[in-house]
Amino acid sequence: MRFSVRLMAALVGVTAAVALVFAYFQAKAQTRALQNELESRAQALGATLQDRVEALLDAADPAALQSYLVQVENRDSLYGIIVYNDLGTELATTPSLSAALKRLPLAVTRAISENGGRGEFIRPGQAPLYLYALPLHHGPSVTGALGMFYDASYIDAGAARLWRTAFWTLLVEIFLIVLITFLFIRWSFAGTIGRMTLWMKQWRRGVTYAAPPLPDDDLFKPLAEEVRHITTMLAAARAAAEEEARLRQSAESLWTPERLRVHVQSKLQERPLFVVSNREPYMHVRNGKSVQAVVPASGLVTALEPVLLACDGTWIAHGAGDADRETVGPGDHLRVPPDNPHYTLRRVWLSSEENQGYYFGFANEGLWPLCHIAHTRPIFRSSDWEAYQEVNRKFARAAIAEMEGTDGPVVLVQDYHFALLPCLIKAERPDARVAIFWHIPWPNPQSFGICPWQRELLDGLLGADLIGFHIQAHCNYFLETVDQALESRIDWDRFVVNRRGHRTHVRRFPISVDPAELTAASGPVKSPPVDRVALLKEHGVDAVFMGVGVDRIDYTKGIPERLRGVERFLEKHPDYQGRFTFIQVAAPSRSEIPRYRDLTAEVEAEASRINTRFATPRWKPIVYLQRLHTHAEIARYYRAANLCMVTSLHDGMNLVAKEFVASRDDERGVLILSRFAGAAAELRDALIVNPYDTEQLAEAIRAALEMTPEEEATRMRAMHRVVTDHNIYRWAANLIAELTEIRAEEPQPVSAASNIAAGN
Ligand code: ADQ
């Protein structure tokens, strides 16, 4: 039977049963009430008749008795009256009853024998009658009975009326139930299920990948969520399969998450993988009363998540979200991704003092300016160094605890927050393969040498089997620094440091982006163009040319230098005033540190000074957007721009340069790129500039705006190819391959670690 018919039958059955039971009890109650009322009426009348009838009997006047009965019968709308003697023989009867009764009613017999009023319903003919009998006396003895008969048919008629009403009401109810159920099923279920079925059919035929529009109400929400997940997973699987097929066909060597997954599995075999980073891949934050899992905007998560997904690894990171503590299980563990758990996140808790000293202090006020030659003095406080060591030890303890019971673990440590970690881990687990990737530049030995704890930092790093930098120059500087600061043997041919019997390989792994994330379409289909003039209008500007810059507000990014370059360009080429606008997208960063607060104020002041100098009512030279943007929002600016400016004073790589290139699958747009950014080593078709040279910046802007479309396309095509081929997945694949292929040496504890581990 169809679902809707079953549902209607159930609803109708229940409603009918309830209505019938209700009508039954209502009819019963009504009959009982009418009977009681009739009985009371009869008793009252009997009391008034009793004396008079007794008197007429005593007077032995049958004619008078007969006429009295007829008179009473008419007056009190009785059906009839009979007077009986004590043997039940009728002494006087009103005419309406004379032929009706065939035998003596029980109530009369009982009234005589029990000497009291008795009532009874009888049915001598068609109509039901109510008889009330009273004993008649002569002196103390009972001489007979008076029977008063009432027509009781109106009681049955009332009950019948009630049943008829109940029946018609029930019919109306059934009609309404059937109608409402039918309409409800049609509107609420059939439409949704129909759409889903159609979508599945289309999906099966490969017509559409978009999830069907399902209502977001309570009933369908869980189903809608699951369908969305399945869609995403199926779409990803299908895209991966299509991509693989495409690659096989074109014999290209593009790296995809799927290819990385297979690669990682084959490289690691059964060895467990651990990633350690300061930033966690999933952060739980409070949003009103609910808790949300947030993925921090970070290329690191994009690159490393497929690696962890491939081998069910463990990611150890600082739990920094305000709802992080309440979302972990025993051992501070959490399975992630939240909607499709495949690996373990282990959160490490830091006190605010630890975080202040280790993160804001030593890492960001010490190491960050030390490694970036950007003319901001590093600040080295012993208290920060203490905190840095303590936090590194804390993470080492956490990592070692996680590795317990495992064989030959592989560890990927991320960035300058954990310089001491490789050595600390190796001291406890000589069988572990440890790599650290240094995301920021490594400066020349003289610059690094000003750090009071340079030897400890180098020893910490040299605990690793592999150290990765973005570009060869950073590898070279690192080896030179080791050479000058420590006793060691350096193999310059193979880029290996031998220190205290342990070998550390130093390699270049240029990090990159996931191009698919930055283009609206993946595969061979081009992203749709973005309307530049309309985008500028959204910001209240009438212009035809547009430049873009996207940065964390950091003094290494050269933002004031860039704005001064724009100012000089407009000064030198006034015909672009009113026609060219530069959009600076800026994310607030490390605002606990005074230098960053000063820089934020400086950038705002420069933007507003330049705007005040040139702006007209409908145009201004700089649109300054200071907030965190989503990838999709940023990609829109990238795709609309004539040029993108990356003017870092010093930068490990700079992902913005690669993001801009990756987003321009239309082969348009010019990249103006600082020669001091690591990306300049790969993106040679950018207009390479010295960000300190304002004249050169201004000229680069002019050259970009006046470049022929052919040259623009040739340059962008070449750079796009570099970024597509050397994407983030290739970066992760190379790192894992290099680490797992390093020839294993006899495991022996790294001796410098004992000093660090002991906190000396
Ligand atoms: P950063 O200096 O933080 O990292 P960078 O390479 O400049 O990184 O990339 C910044 C990222 O932040 C980009 O993905 C960009 O899209 C994003 N971003 C910038 N402004 C934003 C905004 N307003 N809203 C949202 N997102 C914004 C360090 C090194 C780099 C190195 C990376 C990776 O300093 O040299 O390239 O690590 O290794």
Boltz pocket constraint, residues with backbone or C-beta under 6 A from the ligand:
constraints:
  - pocket:
      binder: B
      contacts: [[A, 297], [A, 299], [A, 439], [A, 440], [A, 511], [A, 550], [A, 551], [A, 552], [A, 585], [A, 586], [A, 587], [A, 588], [A, 625], [A, 627], [A, 628], [A, 629], [A, 630], [A, 634], [A, 651], [A, 652], [A, 653], [A, 654], [A, 655], [A, 656], [A, 659]]
      max_distance: 6.0
